[in-house]
Amino acid sequence: MFLMVGAVLLSACSGYERVLKSTDVNMKLERANKYYDQKKYPQANAIYESLLPVMKNTRNYEPLYYRYAYSFYHLKDYISASYHFKNFVEFFPKSKDAEECEFMHAFCLYKESPKPSLDQSYTQKTVGALQTFLNAYPQSTRGAEANRMIDDCRVRLETKAADAAKLYYNTGHYKAACVSYQEVLLEYPESPSSDKYKYMIVKSWYEYARKSYKDKQEERYANALNAYRELKEQYPNSKYIGEGEKYYLQADNNIKKLRNEQQQ
């Protein structure tokens, strides 16, 4: 029984090897397509790749390249798949499959986008690719899905930026925290956490002032006061108003103390 199974596997393997080494282009394409339809993507991918140079500028090149790109996708090699889907669009801009491949280029980048704690290079590339897709195909039925992925990517990028600002605050780099939280607010003004970021700016300015030399404290406490006023004005219903007011009152009292000391 084991000998029989081994013989079948060896025969299948040797058959694939013969196809791969063959110079019969039509037979190789037929077998590659058969492997693809059977979901034997490693074999299909290798044979398609061997056919690329000889099939270029023929009528079979477009469908071959389409399946070649998808074979990478099915193998979960999303970086290569993204690259080849983009190539397909550039090679065949008028193809009926160009829109699909433009979308798949972005979708494969999205599949590589990691959780917020990791490097977000692919997340940024995904947003750019999806925006390019939406600009090229504004009426696409894939538009809603593209926008959903953009929203998801922006949440990841926002989380990454907010976590960096939080780390600055937690490690006592209060000025850097102020700057970072302000950048998050500028980049994501519609964020549901925007009032929290403004509150953290109040806290950061307060702590930065408290840790400063006395001749710098009044100015920095004043920045905390201004940040709180902006919090109250821009987010009057924020749950952080109460906590922010404590920092406001303490900063105001500290300014008064500093001025009294200067007058003595």
Secondary structure, 3 states (H helix, E strand, C coil): CHHHHHHHHHHHHHHHHHHHHCCCHHHHHHHHHHHHHCCCHHHHHHHHHHHHHHHCCCCCHHHHHHHHHHHHHHCCCHHHHHHHHHHHHHHCCCCCCHHHHHHHHHHHHHHHCCCCCCCCHHHHHHHHHHHHHHHHCCCCCCHHHHHHHHHHHHHHHHHHHHHHHHHHHHCCCHHHHHHHHHHHHHHCCCCCCHHHHHHHHHHHHHHHHHCCCHHHHHHHHHHHHHHHHHHHHHCCCCCCHHHHHHHHHHHHHHHHHHHHHHHC
